[in-house]
Amino acid sequence: MTEIQTGVPCEVDGETVYLSPTSAEGKALQRIRNPIPEDEWVTVDTEHGIDIEAVRQRIKERGYKVSAKD
């Protein structure tokens, strides 16, 4: 007989465990179900300094709001 599991599945050491969807861990896993694809990541080269304005512009172009705070 197959047991029906409820909750948020999480693999630990090759075994699937089910977390409460209201726990901090369960909520975190639910938020990352659809992560941003790597080709859409905004990355910076820290060896040559960070052009904050260029980073803000790239983020705006992706449709996100950018704070004017530094």
SEMI-203597 format. One line per field, with one value per residue: residue in one letter; x, y, z of N, C-alpha, C in turn. Coordinates in nm, 3 decimals. Layout:
REM SEMI-203597
residuo: (A ...)
neast: (X ...)
nnorth: (Y ...)
nup: (Z ...)
caeast: (X ...)
canorth: (Y ...)
caup: (Z ...)
ceast: (X ...)
cnorth: (Y ...)
cup: (Z ...)
END
This chain:
REM SEMI-203597
residuo: (M T E I Q T G V P C E V D G E T V Y L S P T S A E G K A L Q R I R N P I P E D E W V T V D T E H G I D I E A V R Q R I K E R G Y K V S A K D)
neast: (0.084 0.063 0.175 0.033 0.188 0.194 0.264 0.565 0.790 1.126 1.454 1.683 1.995 1.951 1.700 1.353 1.186 0.904 0.810 0.641 0.414 0.385 0.604 0.922 1.123 0.972 0.824 1.033 1.133 0.911 0.913 1.134 1.077 1.053 1.314 1.515 1.637 1.981 2.082 1.952 2.045 2.175 2.490 2.806 3.141 3.364 3.635 3.712 3.582 3.254 2.999 2.754 2.540 2.516 2.442 2.198 2.056 2.044 1.886 1.648 1.579 1.498 1.256 1.222 1.172 1.385 1.559 1.650 1.834 2.167)
nnorth: (-0.118 0.219 0.502 0.819 1.122 1.440 1.788 1.981 1.855 1.750 1.666 1.482 1.359 1.167 1.073 1.136 1.377 1.525 1.849 2.076 2.296 2.542 2.588 2.758 2.653 2.507 2.713 2.860 2.676 2.660 2.915 2.905 2.733 2.797 2.907 3.188 3.167 3.097 3.249 3.486 3.603 3.877 3.975 4.082 4.199 4.185 4.229 4.441 4.659 4.796 4.906 5.077 5.221 5.101 4.843 4.897 4.991 4.759 4.599 4.750 4.730 4.470 4.488 4.534 4.729 4.987 5.108 5.439 5.464 5.437)
nup: (0.000 -0.089 0.075 0.111 0.097 0.252 0.234 0.185 -0.038 0.022 -0.050 0.134 0.193 -0.007 0.052 0.054 0.236 0.399 0.451 0.671 0.518 0.636 0.787 0.838 0.674 0.488 0.368 0.253 0.064 -0.103 -0.212 -0.379 -0.585 -0.854 -0.963 -1.075 -1.402 -1.485 -1.700 -1.671 -1.445 -1.256 -1.250 -1.114 -1.165 -0.925 -0.907 -1.064 -0.968 -0.901 -1.101 -1.001 -1.114 -1.367 -1.291 -1.163 -1.386 -1.547 -1.384 -1.377 -1.648 -1.656 -1.541 -1.271 -0.971 -0.863 -0.589 -0.491 -0.298 -0.168)
caeast: (0.000 0.141 0.136 0.026 0.258 0.152 0.368 0.661 0.896 1.264 1.543 1.793 2.076 1.890 1.568 1.259 1.110 0.799 0.810 0.516 0.415 0.383 0.733 1.014 1.190 0.872 0.795 1.151 1.136 0.802 0.952 1.238 1.034 1.078 1.423 1.550 1.738 2.114 2.106 1.886 2.108 2.250 2.617 2.904 3.282 3.413 3.779 3.731 3.488 3.113 2.932 2.620 2.441 2.496 2.367 2.060 1.993 2.014 1.773 1.530 1.545 1.430 1.122 1.218 1.185 1.517 1.559 1.752 1.927 2.297)
canorth: (0.000 0.342 0.606 0.951 1.221 1.579 1.883 2.026 1.754 1.796 1.551 1.490 1.237 1.069 1.033 1.246 1.407 1.623 1.956 2.150 2.414 2.665 2.605 2.849 2.577 2.477 2.838 2.893 2.586 2.698 3.037 2.881 2.630 2.848 3.003 3.265 3.097 3.157 3.349 3.610 3.654 4.001 3.950 4.189 4.160 4.262 4.258 4.567 4.758 4.775 5.022 5.068 5.272 4.999 4.735 4.946 4.997 4.621 4.553 4.821 4.673 4.342 4.516 4.548 4.863 5.006 5.216 5.541 5.461 5.372)
caup: (0.000 -0.100 0.169 0.049 0.179 0.233 0.273 0.084 -0.046 0.032 -0.050 0.230 0.188 -0.098 0.100 0.048 0.357 0.371 0.551 0.686 0.429 0.714 0.855 0.768 0.569 0.385 0.296 0.171 -0.052 -0.193 -0.283 -0.479 -0.681 -0.988 -0.952 -1.194 -1.482 -1.476 -1.804 -1.630 -1.324 -1.265 -1.181 -1.124 -1.153 -0.811 -0.920 -1.135 -0.916 -0.933 -1.157 -0.942 -1.209 -1.471 -1.228 -1.148 -1.518 -1.588 -1.302 -1.427 -1.779 -1.632 -1.491 -1.126 -0.917 -0.803 -0.490 -0.515 -0.186 -0.193)
ceast: (0.089 0.086 0.138 0.088 0.202 0.265 0.458 0.774 1.035 1.353 1.662 1.867 2.010 1.752 1.476 1.184 1.009 0.791 0.672 0.521 0.412 0.512 0.821 1.080 1.094 0.839 0.911 1.156 1.026 0.838 1.053 1.202 1.066 1.190 1.448 1.657 1.872 2.138 2.036 1.945 2.177 2.376 2.711 3.044 3.343 3.562 3.804 3.636 3.347 3.054 2.786 2.514 2.412 2.415 2.221 1.987 1.956 1.895 1.644 1.484 1.473 1.293 1.110 1.229 1.321 1.510 1.671 1.855 2.056 2.329)
cnorth: (0.125 0.446 0.740 1.051 1.360 1.669 1.916 1.922 1.817 1.672 1.576 1.358 1.128 1.021 1.154 1.257 1.515 1.723 2.022 2.272 2.546 2.686 2.701 2.778 2.547 2.599 2.876 2.806 2.620 2.822 3.010 2.770 2.670 2.951 3.075 3.188 3.172 3.265 3.482 3.668 3.787 3.980 4.068 4.133 4.244 4.295 4.393 4.676 4.729 4.906 5.013 5.115 5.169 4.882 4.776 4.948 4.857 4.566 4.618 4.762 4.540 4.363 4.531 4.695 4.872 5.127 5.313 5.543 5.391 5.278)
cup: (0.000 -0.005 0.097 0.146 0.150 0.281 0.156 0.077 -0.046 0.037 0.042 0.228 0.105 -0.055 0.099 0.181 0.321 0.485 0.557 0.595 0.506 0.793 0.775 0.651 0.453 0.301 0.204 0.047 -0.152 -0.274 -0.393 -0.577 -0.824 -0.983 -1.084 -1.270 -1.480 -1.580 -1.774 -1.502 -1.352 -1.182 -1.203 -1.104 -1.042 -0.819 -0.984 -1.087 -0.963 -0.982 -1.114 -1.040 -1.319 -1.416 -1.211 -1.282 -1.567 -1.512 -1.349 -1.560 -1.766 -1.569 -1.340 -1.085 -0.850 -0.711 -0.523 -0.404 -0.225 -0.081)
END
